[in-house]
């Protein structure tokens, strides 16, 4: 199975709203295994999702890509690979 990256970010609670997730993907703040993606790009189990927040870089390994499983409480949707705080002058991606 697979799920759109914008929907995955919302359902896994990495981003609070899907519209915010879509905007983050469109500006290049989200990558899958180092590649720029579109909001409609599918994410699958074992993909590494990289999210550049304003002061934080987060990399997670996707453990669940089934929408119905992601909606259930108690399901671990990802495992954190890297959680790095950034200083304001650090630009992750341009």
Secondary structure, DSSP 8 states (H G I E B T S, - for coil): --EEHHHHHHHTTSSS-HHHHHHHHHTT-EEETTEE--TT-EE-TT-EEEEEETTEEEEEEE----HHHHTSTT---EEEEEEEE--TT--S--
